[in-house]
Structures are given as structure tokens and as C-alpha cells.
Amino acid sequence: MLKEKTQDFLRVQIMDLNDFNYSFEEDGEYLHVIFDEVFSKKIQKEFTFKVLNDTLYMHSISYGWKPVQKGASNKYFWIDLLYED
């Protein structure tokens, strides 16, 4: 269920955008998504996802745990993904 919810979330966010490369690593109740390329630019970003009360949450270093399928909380995904260190 976790991987399916995460894949659905990423499909909706990325839709028809090209030049994204990411992989999944499962770790018990968590799923790590590691981005290697975004808009043809090489990056190293990792997000952790979990399901709590049937809601998908995303964890990032900048924002902590956020329910990314509620309201406009998906903005945290994009802000953290596109933020350059």
C-alpha cells in the first residue's frame, strides 16, 4: 500500500514532465525515494514516505513530516526537491 500510494503521488506531481530519475528503497514502514536527476540536472535528494491513518506523509530535512496528499501540502515536496544547497 505504501509504495502504491507513493507512486501515485509522484505520478500526479510529475505527470508528463520528463528528465526525472529516481529509485525506491523499502525499509519496513518507510519508503525512501532517492532522486538522481531532476529536469536533466544531477542531484542527490532523498525523501522518506510513510502512511499514517490512510494518509501519505513525506519527510524532508527542511520541513519534517508533512501530509502531502492534503490540501496544498505537496508544495513542500516541490520546494525541497528544487532547493539547491
CYANA upper distance limits for C-alpha pairs under 8 A (distance plus 0.5 A):
  1 MET  CA      5 LYS  CA      6.61
  2 LEU  CA      6 THR  CA      6.62
  2 LEU  CA     29 GLU  CA      8.48
  2 LEU  CA     30 TYR  CA      8.32
  2 LEU  CA     31 LEU  CA      7.69
  2 LEU  CA     49 PHE  CA      8.27
  2 LEU  CA     50 LYS  CA      7.00
  2 LEU  CA     51 VAL  CA      6.65
  2 LEU  CA     56 LEU  CA      8.27
  3 LYS  CA      7 GLN  CA      6.50
  3 LYS  CA     31 LEU  CA      7.37
  4 GLU  CA      8 ASP  CA      6.59
  5 LYS  CA      9 PHE  CA      6.66
  5 LYS  CA     56 LEU  CA      7.41
  6 THR  CA     10 LEU  CA      6.71
  6 THR  CA     49 PHE  CA      7.63
  6 THR  CA     56 LEU  CA      7.81
  7 GLN  CA     11 ARG  CA      6.55
  8 ASP  CA     12 VAL  CA      6.74
  9 PHE  CA     13 GLN  CA      6.74
  9 PHE  CA     69 GLN  CA      7.98
 10 LEU  CA     14 ILE  CA      6.34
 10 LEU  CA     15 MET  CA      8.30
 11 ARG  CA     15 MET  CA      5.71
 18 ASN  CA     39 PHE  CA      7.33
 19 ASP  CA     37 GLU  CA      7.27
 19 ASP  CA     38 VAL  CA      6.40
 19 ASP  CA     39 PHE  CA      5.33
 19 ASP  CA     40 SER  CA      5.52
 20 PHE  CA     35 PHE  CA      8.09
 20 PHE  CA     36 ASP  CA      8.24
 20 PHE  CA     37 GLU  CA      5.76
 20 PHE  CA     38 VAL  CA      5.16
 20 PHE  CA     39 PHE  CA      6.59
 20 PHE  CA     40 SER  CA      7.55
 21 ASN  CA     35 PHE  CA      6.39
 21 ASN  CA     36 ASP  CA      6.00
 21 ASN  CA     37 GLU  CA      5.35
 21 ASN  CA     38 VAL  CA      7.18
 22 TYR  CA     33 VAL  CA      7.05
 22 TYR  CA     34 ILE  CA      5.78
 22 TYR  CA     35 PHE  CA      4.68
 22 TYR  CA     36 ASP  CA      6.20
 22 TYR  CA     37 GLU  CA      7.55
 23 SER  CA     33 VAL  CA      6.19
 23 SER  CA     34 ILE  CA      5.81
 23 SER  CA     35 PHE  CA      7.18
 24 PHE  CA     31 LEU  CA      7.29
 24 PHE  CA     32 HIS  CA      6.17
 24 PHE  CA     33 VAL  CA      5.27
 24 PHE  CA     34 ILE  CA      6.91
 25 GLU  CA     31 LEU  CA      6.37
 25 GLU  CA     32 HIS  CA      5.55
 25 GLU  CA     33 VAL  CA      7.06
 25 GLU  CA     34 ILE  CA      8.43
 26 GLU  CA     30 TYR  CA      6.74
 26 GLU  CA     31 LEU  CA      5.13
 26 GLU  CA     32 HIS  CA      6.75
 27 ASP  CA     31 LEU  CA      6.42
 27 ASP  CA     32 HIS  CA      8.00
 29 GLU  CA     50 LYS  CA      6.85
 29 GLU  CA     51 VAL  CA      8.42
 30 TYR  CA     48 THR  CA      6.97
 30 TYR  CA     49 PHE  CA      6.16
 30 TYR  CA     50 LYS  CA      5.55
 31 LEU  CA     48 THR  CA      6.11
 31 LEU  CA     49 PHE  CA      5.62
 31 LEU  CA     50 LYS  CA      7.00
 32 HIS  CA     46 GLU  CA      7.13
 32 HIS  CA     47 PHE  CA      6.15
 32 HIS  CA     48 THR  CA      4.92
 32 HIS  CA     49 PHE  CA      6.80
 33 VAL  CA     46 GLU  CA      6.11
 33 VAL  CA     47 PHE  CA      5.73
 33 VAL  CA     48 THR  CA      6.79
 33 VAL  CA     49 PHE  CA      8.30
 34 ILE  CA     44 GLN  CA      7.61
 34 ILE  CA     45 LYS  CA      6.28
 34 ILE  CA     46 GLU  CA      4.94
 34 ILE  CA     47 PHE  CA      7.06
 35 PHE  CA     43 ILE  CA      7.22
 35 PHE  CA     44 GLN  CA      6.39
 35 PHE  CA     45 LYS  CA      5.68
 35 PHE  CA     46 GLU  CA      6.72
 36 ASP  CA     42 LYS  CA      6.24
 36 ASP  CA     43 ILE  CA      5.55
 36 ASP  CA     44 GLN  CA      5.82
 36 ASP  CA     45 LYS  CA      7.52
 37 GLU  CA     41 LYS  CA      5.84
 37 GLU  CA     42 LYS  CA      5.00
 37 GLU  CA     43 ILE  CA      5.92
 37 GLU  CA     44 GLN  CA      8.21
 38 VAL  CA     42 LYS  CA      7.14
 38 VAL  CA     43 ILE  CA      7.43
 45 LYS  CA     81 LEU  CA      7.39
 46 GLU  CA     60 SER  CA      8.09
 47 PHE  CA     58 MET  CA      7.13
 47 PHE  CA     59 HIS  CA      6.38
 47 PHE  CA     60 SER  CA      6.13
 48 THR  CA     58 MET  CA      6.14
 48 THR  CA     59 HIS  CA      5.57
 48 THR  CA     60 SER  CA      7.43
 49 PHE  CA     56 LEU  CA      7.36
 49 PHE  CA     57 TYR  CA      6.01
 49 PHE  CA     58 MET  CA      5.00
 49 PHE  CA     59 HIS  CA      6.75
 50 LYS  CA     56 LEU  CA      6.40
 50 LYS  CA     57 TYR  CA      5.84
 50 LYS  CA     58 MET  CA      7.18
 51 VAL  CA     55 THR  CA      5.85
 51 VAL  CA     56 LEU  CA      5.09
 51 VAL  CA     57 TYR  CA      6.50
 52 LEU  CA     56 LEU  CA      7.08
 52 LEU  CA     57 TYR  CA      7.67
 55 THR  CA     67 PRO  CA      7.16
 55 THR  CA     69 GLN  CA      7.41
 56 LEU  CA     67 PRO  CA      6.30
 56 LEU  CA     68 VAL  CA      6.72
 56 LEU  CA     69 GLN  CA      6.66
 57 TYR  CA     65 TRP  CA      6.62
 57 TYR  CA     66 LYS  CA      5.78
 57 TYR  CA     67 PRO  CA      4.74
 57 TYR  CA     68 VAL  CA      6.12
 57 TYR  CA     69 GLN  CA      8.13
 58 MET  CA     64 GLY  CA      8.25
 58 MET  CA     65 TRP  CA      5.92
 58 MET  CA     66 LYS  CA      5.83
 58 MET  CA     67 PRO  CA      6.89
 58 MET  CA     68 VAL  CA      6.75
 58 MET  CA     77 PHE  CA      8.26
 59 HIS  CA     63 TYR  CA      7.52
 59 HIS  CA     64 GLY  CA      5.45
 59 HIS  CA     65 TRP  CA      4.80
 59 HIS  CA     66 LYS  CA      6.89
 60 SER  CA     64 GLY  CA      5.71
 60 SER  CA     65 TRP  CA      7.37
 60 SER  CA     80 ASP  CA      7.78
 62 SER  CA     80 ASP  CA      7.59
 63 TYR  CA     76 TYR  CA      7.75
 66 LYS  CA     73 SER  CA      7.31
 66 LYS  CA     76 TYR  CA      8.16
 67 PRO  CA     73 SER  CA      6.87
 68 VAL  CA     72 ALA  CA      8.12
 68 VAL  CA     73 SER  CA      5.30
 68 VAL  CA     74 ASN  CA      5.25
 68 VAL  CA     76 TYR  CA      8.19
 68 VAL  CA     77 PHE  CA      8.05
 69 GLN  CA     73 SER  CA      7.25
 69 GLN  CA     74 ASN  CA      7.18
 70 LYS  CA     74 ASN  CA      8.25
 73 SER  CA     77 PHE  CA      8.27
 74 ASN  CA     78 TRP  CA      7.31
 75 LYS  CA     79 ILE  CA      6.50
 76 TYR  CA     80 ASP  CA      6.50
 77 PHE  CA     81 LEU  CA      6.44
 78 TRP  CA     82 LEU  CA      6.48
 79 ILE  CA     83 TYR  CA      6.40
